[in-house]
Amino acid sequence: MKRLSVCLLVMAMMLCVNAQSELEWFDGTHPVTYSVKGDVSPVVSTAIEMFKEDMKMVTGIEPEEAKRGVIEIVQGEGEDDGFSIRVKKGKIEVEGHNARGTAYGLLELSRIAGVSPWVWWGDIVPERRSRLVIDEDFAMEHVPSVEYRGVFINDEDWSTRPWGEKTFEKGHKGRIGKETYRQIFKLLLRLRTNAIWPAMHEGTVAFFQVEGAKEVADSCGIVIGTSHCEPLLRNNVGEWNVDERGRFNYKTNKQAVQEYWVERLEEVKGSANNMFTIGMRGIHDSSMEGYSTEDEKFEGLQEVIDDQQNLLREHIGDPSKLTQVFVPYKEVLQLYEKGLKVPDYVTLMWCDDNYGYMTRYSSPSEQERKGGAGVYYHLSYWGRPHDYLWLTTTQPGLIYNEMHEAYEHNVRKLWIANVHDVKVAGYDLELFLDMAWDISSVSASTLQQHYKAWLCRQFGNEVGEKLLPAMIDFWRLCGERRPEFMGWTQVELDKKKYNRGLSNVETVGFTAEEAKARLAAFDKIKKTVEECRKIIRPELCDAYFAAIEYPVYASAAMSRKILSEAEESHKAYQEIQDLTVRYNQMNGGKWQGLMDAAPRKLPVFEDVHATLADSKPTVLLCRNASDFDTATDGATPTQMLGHSMNAVALPKNGKLTYTFTVNESQRYRIITELIPTQAVDSGDIRYSVSIDGQTPIVYSLKEPFRSEEWKQNVLRGQAIRYMDVDLPKGSHTLTICAIDEHIVIDRWKLIQPETPNSH
């Protein structure tokens, strides 16, 4: 009896300690209460309404404002978007460094309560809670790693725009209206972002012509900018009328062009949340009209930039105090490197090559610029060698590697992700924006953990744990060949030779053995996806279908369609159509028009199949780069990157060594496979390969933009180099050395030298 009393006393003390260590902010009966200290900005009011909706979903009771609420909301007067959450004197204090930070902090509480940022866009219905508690010593503080973070809604013709027309904008063809934008802006708030380049394609009503759109952006604290070909907040495709204004030609029609820019400057004068893209390109994302030679283009662009500074000074204010962006995209990069003078206070925004591989980072001198630098990064693309506007399948490891490298080069002012639709962009978009918010939130060795946490948050721990290995293999298969690239076709070819400039599906690069392995891998993934579907909460069926089942099943069907015989191929084609109908009917038609299984009606999406490649000799040896024997400091294996899914980033002068054995003395071919990264500056991107300490052979990965070799590199996700060498029987050492920055080794192989170079 005495022992029982002691045990009961100990248990009571433990319960008392536990009770004292937690603050209860929902008791199952009474509403969550909050109080607001002082006046707050519209973005905070928006966040409060979102938080109230979240808490009603979680608790079943709408929160109430009280004089002494358990949650105290404080808006600070600082400049950055940071926030803190801490428990103090029986309250949860949410304090933002500024208005946006306050909004982020409050919506962080929603995350803590189990509300996904994708609650609306992903149909992630939160679990009901009978009690909400937080540790009494809880403290969290965040400041953004990148000042401006956001998205560019681009190539919206087959997703965002038709969906908007069929839902919020019925009767308004071509309009992505204020209610559509409101939902986009609310997602951006939940993802702790603050910037957008609005949709701008032909057929889409220009953002500033959509009544109420700017006001909704302001209410969500979203800064409006424009893309690389839309100077000073104008949408040239939608707003420049050639019949009324003449040619969009600064050389011959300078006054009309300036008047056009001034109209918008006067319209936004005095309003907040604007950033100004400077420079000039053609209306349809082409080179500047009216200038023939590179020298003429250089002089013309310099004149434009100088004149724009005067226009901004006259109509807005001191240009050195404005957020301005210059985007050296495509041929503009060559003009910039020719010596273009861009004011020091202007942000230089570096671009990827449209396929996820950055073409430039800031040099040491550029890193000192007052305006800093930014990134314009594609998660979807329309153009040569081939579009990818259906699914978002950029490997997470590639996003990590390129964005981490950007941050290390002090590219920290503005990060914009190009997406055709935010819902389809899903995890890739959140990873990009998580890194922009907190660069330390993920590392090369924790990417899988980051992805698992995302899966668990969306669908529950049991599903997330079980799903992770299968989805990692899905990313591997997409890295070997995106679904859109499975036809080995290209776009924007010579229209005299090709109908619409498009090649047809004929022969693909997979052999019968490789095709069989790919289809078997997809079948294994599908089996796991099906098993997990049986254990998710019923209310998450639509969410699971959109984020997991559709991309997995549709990608698998695309591979089966292209790689199978006629009857099986046709079944796979029909499966894609059926899956897409189901997608657009989800949740009572909420997503009607959002998913198109054949953007631009390209040949790869047709009811067609291909001839497989001829058989290839067996590979004698295939080694993942991460399976090295020795590595110098700084060699970094990166999860979910490359065909190996663990490609190794090497610093300049970094080395990897491998030992291997051959059983016969003869001539061999060594194939090195690298991630097709590009030079960090206008220089070269080189590495060397040597055997047994002999003189190294130097290779360059530098390829002219849009050259055929560059096209093959981005389509297969690898740059490949060959070296023939005579090896005596026995043990050997292979050494790979990075001569320049941005070298990432994926795999290497040893084969017979007569193997053809096609891959």
N, C-alpha and C positions, 0 to 999 in steps of 0.2 A: 504493500500500500504506500509506503514511504517512497519507493522507487517511482511509482506511478505519479505521485504528487510532484516529485522533482521533474519528471519528464513533462508533465503538464505545465509546470512553471517555466521550464526552458522553452517550450513551444509558445507559450503566451508571450514571453520576452521576445522571441524571434518574430512573432506576428506584430508585436508592438514596434520593433525596430523597422520591419518592412513597411508598416503603416506610416511611420515617421519619415521614411526615405522616399516616399512618393507623394506627389501632389495630384489629387483627383480633379480633373477638369470636366468630366461628365460622369454623373453617378447613376445613369440609367433611368432617371426620373425627371430631373430638372434640366432645362435647356442650358447649353453652353452660353456663358455670358462674356461680353467684351465691353471695353470702354475705349474711347478715343481721346487722347490727350491733345487738346488744341485743334487748330484747323489743319485739314489735310488736303492734298491735291486730288484732282479727279482720278488719277490712276489708283490711289489708295482706296477711294470710294468704290471703284470697280472691283478691286481685290476683295474688299469687305463683302460685297454682294456675292462674289464667287465663293468665298469662304463660307458664307451662310448657306449657300446651296450645297456645298460639300458636306457640311456638318449635318444638314437635314438628311442627306443620303446615308451618312454613317450612323447617326443617332436616331433618326426618325422624328426629331424635333428641331424646329428652326431656332437658331441662336437668338439671343436678345441682347440689346445694348443696355448696359446698366451703369450706374454711377461708379460702382466698384466692381467691375467685371473681373472674372478670373484671368482673362486675357487683356492686357493693356497694350494699346497700339500707339506707338510714338514715331512721328515723322521727324527725322533729323534734317539738318540744313547743309550737309556736306556735299561733295561733288561726285563721289563714286557711288555705284549702285549696291554697295555692300549692306549687310544687315547683321544684327545679333539677336539671338533668342536666349533668354536666361530666366531661370526661376528665382524670384526674389520676393521675400516676405509674403509667401503664400500666393503669388501671382506669376503668370507667365508674361514676361515683358518682351514684346516684339518691337525692336527699334531699328528703323532703317536709317542708313547714312544719308539717304535722300528719299524722295517720294517713291521712285521705282524700287529702291532697296526695301522700303517699308512693305510694298506690295509683295515682293519676293519672299520676305520674311513671313508674312501672314500665310501665303500659299505653301510655304515650307511646313507650317503647322498642319495643313491639309495632308501633305505627304506623310508626316508623322502619324496622322490618324488613319492612314491607309488609302488615301486618294491618289491615284496615279495621275501624272500630268496628262495622260491620254484618256482621262475619264470620259470626255465627250468624243474626241476624234477617234479613239480606239474602242469605244463602247466598253471600257473597263469599269464595270459596275463594282463599287467598293463593298466590302463585307460590312454588315451591320455590327455595331459594337454596343455591348451593354454597359461598358465602362471605358473611360479614357484616363490614363494616368501618365505622369512624366516624372522622372527622377528629380528630387528636390535640389540636387546639385547640377542639374542639366545646364549646360552652357554651350553655345555654338556661335561662331562668328565667321562670316564670309566676306571677302572682297573679290570682285571679278578680276580674272587674269587678263582679259581683253576688254577694252573699253566699250566697243560697240559690237554686238553679236546678233546675227539674224539670218534671214533667208531672202532669196530672190525667187519669186514665183515666175517660172519661165517655161516655155513650151507647154502652156496650159491648155492647148487646144483639145486634148483627148482626156482630160481629167478635171482639173479645177473649174474650168469655164463651163463645160456641159453639165457638170454636177451643180454648179451654182445656178445655171439657167433652169434646171429641173426642180430645184428645191426652193431657195430663197428668192430667186429672181424670175419667177414664172411670168411670161409675157414680155420679158426684156432680153431679147437675144443678144448675145455677146457681152453681157454685163456680169462682171464679178462685183456685186453690189456691196453696200455697207454692212448688210447682215452676214454675208459670206466673209467679208474681211473681219467683222467683229469676232467670229469664231476663230479665224486664223490668229488674230491679235491676242485673244485670250489664251490660246495654246502657247504663243510666244511668251506671254507673261508667266505661264506655268513652267516653261523651260528656261526661265530667267534670262530672256533675251529682250532686246530693245530696238531692233532695226529691221526694216524691210525695204527691198526694192520691189515695188508692186508689179503685177503682171502687165506685159506690154506688147503682146503679139498682135499682129494684124487680125482684126475681127474682135478684139477685146476692147471695150470702152476704156479709155485712158483714166487712170486713177483720179486725177484732179477734176475730171468731168463727171465722176460718180458723186451725186449729191450725198453729203453727210459722211463720206469715207474718211476725209481728213479729220473731222471732228471725232469720229470713233477711234482713229489712231491716237489722237491726243488724249482721249479718255483712258487709253491703255498704256500711255507713255511710250508709244512706238515712234521712233525717228524715221522719217521718210527720206529715202535716197532714190537714185535711179542707176541703171546699169551703165556699163562702159560706153554704150553708144547713145545715151540720152542725156546730153548736157543740161545743166541748170534746171533740173526737175521737169523737163519737157519729155513727152512721149512722141518721138518723131513719126512713128508708124501711124499712130492714131490722131496726131494733132497737126502735122504739117500737111497742108493742102497745096499741092503743086499748082493746081489751076488758079488758086487765089494768091499764092505767095511766090510762085516761080520755083526754080530749082533750089534744092537744099545745097547750095554751092557758095561757100564763103568767098571764093575768088571772084565770082561774077555777080553775086547777089548778097553782098555783105550787109547792107542796110536792112533788108527784109529779115535776114537771119537774126541780127541783133534785136530788132523790134520784137520778133517772136520770143526770144529769150527774156527780154525786158517785161513782156506781158506776164510771164510766170513769176518773175522776181517781184513785181508790184503786187501780185496776188498773194504771195506768201510773206510779204514784208510785215514785220512785227509779230508773226506767228512763231511758235516754238517748234522744236522737234523736226528740223530740216537739215539735211546734209546735201552739199552741192557737188555733183560730178562735173569735172571740167574736161576740156579737150573736145574732140569732134571726130565722128566717123560718119559714114553714109547712112541713109535712112534705114536700110535693111541690113544693118550690121556688116556693112562693106567698107572698103577703104574710102577716105575722103574724096568726094566728087570734085572733079575739075583739076586735079593735080596729077601729073603723069609720072614724072621721075621721083626718085627718093628724095633728092634735094628739094624739089618743089613741095613735096608733102611735108618735109621737115620745116621749111620756112613757113608754109601755110599753117601748120599746127602750132608753131611758136607764136605766130601772130594771133591765132585764136585764143591761146592761153593768156597772153598778155592783155588782150582786149577784154576777156572775161573777168580779169581782176579789176579792171576799171569799171565794168558794169556792176559787179558786186559792190564795189566801194560806193558807187553812186546811188544804188537802189536798195541795198541791204545794210551796209556798214563796213567797218574796217575788215578787209578780207583776211587779215592775219588772225582775226579772232573768230572766224567762221570755220565750221567743219567742211573741208573740201577734200575731194578724192580724185586722184588721177589714176586711171586703169590702163597700164601698158599691155593691152590685149592684142594678140596676133601681130600684125605688122607694126602696130604702134610701139611694141617693145623694141623693135629695131630702130625706130625713130628716136626713142628715148635714149638708147645706148649710143646713138650718133652724137649726143651732146645736147639734147633738148633741155632747156632751162625751165624747170618746174619749181615754183616758189617753195622755200624751205618749210613753210607752215602747211603745205598741202600733203595729205597722206598718199603715199605710193602704194597702190593695191596690186600685189602680185597675183598671177593667175596660174592655175594648173593647165595642162594641155587638153583639157576637156574630158580626160579619162582618169583623172585623179592623181597625176604625176606633176608635181610643181615644176614650173619652168624657170623660176627665179626666186631668190631670197635677197634680203637686204645685205649689201656689202658693209664692211666695217664703217665706212664713211656715211653710207645711207642710214645706218643704224643710229646715227647721231642727229638725224633730221628732227626738227621740232614737230613736224606733222606725223612722224612715225610711219608705220607701214601696216598694210592689211593683206588679207587673203580673199580671193574670189575662187571658190572651189565647187566643182561640178559633182553632184550626186545623180544627175541625169543629163542627157545631152541629145541634141538633134544635129547631125552632121557627119562628115566623113571622118574615118572610114565607115562607121555604122552607128546609127542611133541606139541609145538605150533609154527608151521612154515608157517602158512597160512596167518593169519591176526595178526596185532599188537594191542592187546586189554588189556594191563596192565593198571589198573585203574590209572589215573593221581594222585589221592590222595596217592596211595602206593608209586609211584615214589617220590613224594614230601616228604612223611614221612621218607622214608629210606635215601634219599639223604640229607635232612635237618639234620637228626640225625648224618649222617656221617660227615657233615661239622662241627657240634657242637663238634664232637670228634676229630677235627683237621685233618680230612682226606681231604687234600687240595692240594695234589701234582699232582695227575693224576686221571681223571675220564674217563672210557671207557665204552661205551654202546655196547653190543653185538646185532647186527641186521643182519637178513638174507638179507635184502634189505633196503636201506635208504628211498626209495620212500614209501614203505608200512609202514615203521616205523612212518612216518608223525609227528603228533602232539606229541606223546609220546617222540620221539627223540628230538624234539625241546624243549620241557619242560625240559628234562634232561640236555640239553646243555645250555639252558637259565640259569638254576640254577648254572651250572658250571661257566658260565660267570659272573653272578651277582646273588649271593645267595639271595639278598633282592628283586629280581624282582618279586617274588611271595611268598605268605604266606599261611598258612593253611586256612585262611578265605577269600583269594582272588583267589583261584584256578579257580573258575567258571569265575571270571572276566578275568583272564589270558586266559582261553579257549575261552571266548567270543571275546576277542580282536583278537585272532588267527583266529576265524571264520570270523569276520568282515574284517580283513585284506585280507583274501583269497577271500571272496565272496561278500563283500560289507556289509554295516551296516544293511540294512533292512533284508537281508538274515541271517546274523549272529545273530541278536536279536531274530528273529523268530525261528531259528534253535536250539538255545541254550538249551531250556528245553527238547526238544526231544532227543538231543544228550547226555545230562546228564543222561537221562533214559537209553539210549543205554549203557553207561558206567556201569550203575547199573546192567543191565542184564548180561553184560560180567563179572562183578565181581562175580555174583552168579554162573556163569558157562561159561568159555570161549567156543567159538564155537567149537574148536578142542576137548573139553572135553565132548561134549554132548552125546557121546555114552557110557559113564561110562566104557570105555575100558582102557587097559594099554599096554605098550610096554616093551620089554626086559624081558619078563617072561621066565619060563623054556621051552626051545625049545622041550623038550621031551613031554611036555603036550600041547604046543600051537604051531601052525604053524607059523613059522618065529618069534616065541616068542611074538605073538600078540593075545590078547583076542578079541572075537567078540562082536558085539552089541547084547545085549539080553534084560536085564531088566535095566531100568534107575531109578534114585532116585526121580523123580517127580511123584506125584500123578496126577490123571486126573484133579483135581481142580487146582493144581499148573501149569500143562501144559497149561490148558486153559488160566490162567492168564498171563503166559509168552507169549503165542502167541498173545493174545489181546494187550499186551503192545507193542510188535513189530509192530503190525498192526497200532497202534496209531502213533508210531514213523515214520513208512513208509508214513503215510498220510501227516505228516508235511514235510517230505523230498520231497515228490512229489509236494506239494504246493510251496515250496521254489524253486524247479527246474524251475518253470514257471516264476520266477521273476529275475533269475540271468542273467547277461550279456551273450549273445549267445556265445561269444568267451571263456566263462568259462565252457562250457558244459562238456568237457573232464575232466577238473580239478575237477568239482563237482562230476562227476561220480566216479572218482578214489578215492577221499578222503572221500566222504560221501555215495553216493548211493551204491557202491559196498560193502563196509564193512557192511552197515546196511542191505541191501537186502539179501546178501549172509548169514549173521549171522541169519537173520530171517528165511531164507529158510532152513538152517541147523537145527534150532529148529523145524520147521514144518516137515522136513523130518524124524527126529528121533521120534517126539512125536505124529505123525498122523498115520491114517490107511493107508493101502497099496497104494490105488490110489492117495490120496493126497500126500503121502510121495514121490511117484515116480515123481509127478509133481514138487515138491520142489527140488528133486535131479536134474531134468532136468533144472530147473531155474538156479541153481548154475552153471551148465555147460554153459548155454547160457550167463549168466552174465560174465563168465570168458573169453569166446570167444570175447565178446564185449570189455572187458578190454584190451586184447592183440591186438585188432584192432584199438584202439584209436589213434587219431592224425596221421592217415595215416600209422599205423603200427609201430610208434615210440617205443611202449612198447611191441612189439612182444616177447613172451617167458618169460615175467617178472612174470606173475601171473599164478600159478599152483594151481588148486582147490583141489589137492590131494597129497600133499608132502609125499613122501615115500609110497604112496598107502596104507595108513592105513585103517583098517576096518571102522572107523567112516566116511570116505569119500565115502564109497560105496553106492549103491542104496539099502539102508536098513532102517528099522525102528525098534523100540524097544517096549517091553512090559512095561507098566507103573507100578509104585510101588503101593502097596496096600494103601488104604485110611488111613489117620492118624486122630486121635481124634483132635477136634478143640483145638486150643490154647486158653487158658483162658485169657492170657494177653501177649502182645508182646510190649516191650518198646525199642526204640532206645537209645543207650548209651548217646546221646547228649540231651535227654529229662530228664536230672537229676534235682533233687530238689536243691542239693548243690554240690559244687565242690571245692576242695582245689586249691590254686594258682598253675598255670602251667598246669592244665587240658586243653587240646587243641583239640576241635572238628576240624576235617580235612575234608574239602569238597571232594566229589568224591572218598571216601574211604569206602570200606566195603559194605555189603548188605544194610546197613542203609544209605550209601552215606554220612555219617557224623560221622564216628567212632572217638572215643575220645582217644587221646594219653595221658597217665598219666606219670608224673615224678615219680621217686622212692619215695615211701611213700605217693603218691598222692591218694586221695579218691573221690569217687562219691557216693551220696546217693539218694535213690528213695523211695517215699512213695507209697503204694498201699493198696488195700482193697480186702479181700476175703469174700464171702457171706456165706461160710459154714466152720465149724471146721472139718478139715480132713488132710490127708497127701497129700502134693503137691511135685512136682518136679520143681526145679529151674534150668533152663538151661542158662549158660553164654556162649556167642559166642564172640570170640576174633579174631583179625587179627593174623594169625599164624606166628608172629615174632619170632626171636630167640635171645638168650642171646648175650649181647654186648661183652662178653668176654668168657672165658672158664668155667664160673660159671653157675648159674641157671637163669631161667626166671619164676618168681612166682608171683601169686596174691592170694588174699583171698576174701572170700565171707562170710558175716555174716548177720543174721536176728535179728533185735530188740536188737542190742548190745550184743548178745550172743557170745560165743567163736567162732572166725572165723575158717572156713575150708580153708586150704591152698592147692592150686593147682599149678602144674608146667606145663609149656608148652613145656618143653624140650623133644624132641623126637630124637631117633637115626636117623642119616641121612639114608634115603631110607627105613625106617621102614614103615609098612603098615599104621600106624596112620599118620605119616608125609605125606605120599602119599595122603591120603584122605584130609588132611588139605589143601595142595596146590591145589588140584583139585577143592575143593569147596570154597576156599578162606576164610576159617574159622577154628579155633580150638575150639572145643566144650567140655565143662565140665558140669557134672550133680551133683545136690545135692538134696536129698530127705529130707523133713522137715515137721514136724507136726505144723500146724498153726491154732490157734483159729480164729473164726469169728471176723472180724473187720479190723482195720488199722494196717499196719506193715511198717517197714523201712528196706530196703535192702542197705547194704554198700559193695562196691567193692573197694579194696585197692591194689595198686601196691607195691609189696615187692621189686622187682628188676626193673631195667631200661628196657625200650623198650616194655612196656605193652600197648596195644591198644585195648580198649573195643568197640565192634561193637553193639551188642544187648543183651538183656536178655528176657527170656520167663518164664511163669508160666504155667505148664500143669499138667494133671493127672499123677500120678507116674507110672501107668501101660504102659505108652507110650514106645514103644521100643526105644533103643538107636541109632538105625540106623538113618542116616540123609542124 
